Amino acid sequence: MSDWLEHSVQIEVPVSIDQVWSLWADLEQMPRWMKWIDSVKVLEEDPSLSRWKLSTGGLDFSWKSRILKQIQHQIIQWESVDGLPNRGAIRFYDRAEHSIVKMTVAYAIPGFLGQLLDNLFIGRAVESTLQADLDRFRDYAQNLRSGTEGVKGQD
């Protein structure tokens, strides 16, 4: 029996929704701003599927994910189909010259472990990492707009 832990973070990005969308819709770019994600590879045989690799604290995980819903400039929703159980959505809100990006991520861990970890520090650590990822995304998008490219390791 597993419990699902869910975290949501958001950020305002001072670039157009077109630019924000084009960066997130290209899944293979995500390791540029997502600290724990080592690689994303969209599968040629089915572009709705992608293979993800994550590393943190000496632990490595991989999974295959399927895009469940994709509406341009609004949402990209996914769910893992093997490996690390996870699901979530990136939602986009157009604010003229600015955009809001909201990320919701959920992952399954064994029930007894889930409550222990969430009550201790894992939940806060995951949320702060996701927020830092969105901060890196904002900086990356701004740097692209101004003609300089950001570096993954910057916080």
C-alpha positions as CSV (number, residue, x, y, z in Angstrom):
1,M,0.0,0.0,0.0
2,S,1.4,3.4,-1.0
3,D,0.6,6.9,0.0
4,W,0.9,9.7,-2.5
5,L,2.7,12.9,-1.4
6,E,1.9,16.0,-3.5
7,H,3.6,19.3,-3.8
8,S,2.7,22.5,-5.7
9,V,4.9,25.5,-6.4
10,Q,4.6,28.5,-8.8
11,I,6.5,31.4,-10.1
12,E,6.0,34.5,-12.2
13,V,8.3,34.6,-15.2
14,P,8.8,37.9,-17.0
15,V,8.6,36.4,-20.5
16,S,5.7,35.7,-22.9
17,I,3.5,32.6,-22.7
18,D,4.8,31.6,-26.1
19,Q,8.4,31.4,-24.8
20,V,7.5,29.7,-21.6
21,W,5.4,27.1,-23.4
22,S,8.1,26.3,-26.0
23,L,10.6,25.7,-23.2
24,W,8.4,23.4,-21.2
25,A,6.9,21.6,-24.2
26,D,10.4,20.4,-25.2
27,L,10.8,17.9,-22.4
28,E,14.4,17.2,-23.2
29,Q,15.4,20.7,-22.1
30,M,14.1,20.2,-18.6
31,P,17.5,19.1,-17.1
32,R,18.8,22.6,-17.9
33,W,16.7,24.0,-15.0
34,M,15.6,20.9,-12.9
35,K,18.4,20.1,-10.5
36,W,17.6,16.4,-9.8
37,I,16.7,15.5,-13.4
38,D,19.8,14.1,-15.3
39,S,18.1,13.4,-18.6
40,V,14.8,13.2,-20.4
41,K,14.5,11.3,-23.7
42,V,11.3,11.4,-25.8
43,L,10.7,8.0,-27.3
44,E,10.7,8.0,-31.1
45,E,8.2,5.2,-31.4
46,D,5.6,7.1,-29.3
47,P,6.2,10.9,-28.7
48,S,3.7,10.8,-25.8
49,L,6.3,8.7,-23.9
50,S,9.6,9.7,-22.4
51,R,12.3,8.1,-20.3
52,W,13.4,10.1,-17.3
53,K,16.5,9.7,-15.1
54,L,16.8,11.4,-11.7
55,S,19.8,11.5,-9.2
56,T,19.8,12.9,-5.7
57,G,21.9,12.1,-2.7
58,G,23.6,9.2,-4.3
59,L,20.3,7.6,-5.3
60,D,19.4,7.1,-8.9
61,F,15.8,6.5,-10.3
62,S,14.4,6.1,-13.7
63,W,10.9,5.9,-15.1
64,K,8.9,6.1,-18.3
65,S,6.2,8.8,-18.3
66,R,3.2,9.4,-20.6
67,I,1.7,12.8,-21.4
68,L,-1.9,12.4,-20.5
69,K,-3.1,15.9,-21.5
70,Q,-1.4,18.7,-23.4
71,I,-3.2,21.9,-24.2
72,Q,-0.9,24.6,-25.7
73,H,-0.3,27.5,-23.4
74,Q,-2.4,25.9,-20.6
75,I,-1.3,22.5,-19.3
76,I,1.1,19.5,-19.6
77,Q,-0.1,16.6,-17.5
78,W,1.8,13.4,-17.0
79,E,1.8,10.1,-15.2
80,S,4.6,7.5,-14.9
81,V,3.9,4.1,-16.6
82,D,6.8,2.2,-15.0
83,G,9.6,2.8,-12.6
84,L,9.3,5.6,-10.0
85,P,5.6,6.1,-9.4
86,N,4.8,9.8,-10.0
87,R,2.3,12.1,-11.7
88,G,1.7,15.8,-12.0
89,A,1.0,18.8,-14.2
90,I,2.6,22.1,-15.3
91,R,0.0,24.8,-15.7
92,F,0.5,28.0,-17.5
93,Y,-1.2,31.4,-17.1
94,D,-0.8,34.2,-19.6
95,R,-0.4,37.6,-18.0
96,A,0.5,39.6,-21.2
97,E,4.2,40.2,-21.0
98,H,4.5,37.8,-18.0
99,S,3.5,34.2,-17.4
100,I,2.7,32.2,-14.3
101,V,4.0,28.6,-14.2
102,K,2.5,26.3,-11.6
103,M,4.0,22.9,-11.1
104,T,2.3,20.1,-9.1
105,V,4.2,16.9,-8.6
106,A,3.0,13.8,-6.7
107,Y,4.9,10.6,-6.0
108,A,4.0,7.3,-4.3
109,I,6.0,5.9,-1.4
110,P,5.1,3.1,1.0
111,G,2.4,4.2,3.5
112,F,4.3,3.9,6.7
113,L,7.4,5.5,5.2
114,G,5.3,8.3,3.6
115,Q,4.0,9.7,6.8
116,L,7.3,9.5,8.6
117,L,9.2,11.2,5.8
118,D,6.6,13.8,5.1
119,N,6.4,14.7,8.8
120,L,10.1,15.0,9.1
121,F,11.7,16.9,6.3
122,I,11.3,15.2,2.9
123,G,8.2,17.2,2.0
124,R,9.8,20.5,2.7
125,A,13.0,19.4,0.9
126,V,11.1,18.4,-2.2
127,E,9.1,21.6,-2.2
128,S,12.1,23.8,-1.8
129,T,13.9,21.9,-4.6
130,L,10.9,22.3,-6.9
131,Q,10.8,26.0,-6.1
132,A,14.5,26.4,-6.8
133,D,13.9,24.6,-10.1
134,L,11.3,27.1,-11.0
135,D,13.6,29.9,-10.0
136,R,16.3,28.4,-12.3
137,F,13.6,28.2,-15.1
138,R,12.7,31.9,-14.7
139,D,16.4,32.8,-14.9
140,Y,17.0,30.5,-17.8
141,A,14.0,31.9,-19.7
142,Q,15.1,35.5,-19.0
143,N,18.6,34.8,-20.1
144,L,17.4,33.3,-23.4
145,R,15.3,36.4,-24.0
146,S,18.3,38.6,-23.4
147,G,20.6,36.4,-25.4
148,T,22.6,34.7,-22.6
149,E,22.1,31.1,-21.5
150,G,21.8,30.1,-17.9
151,V,23.7,27.3,-16.2
152,K,21.9,24.4,-14.5
153,G,24.0,24.5,-11.3
154,Q,23.2,28.2,-10.5
155,D,20.8,28.9,-7.7
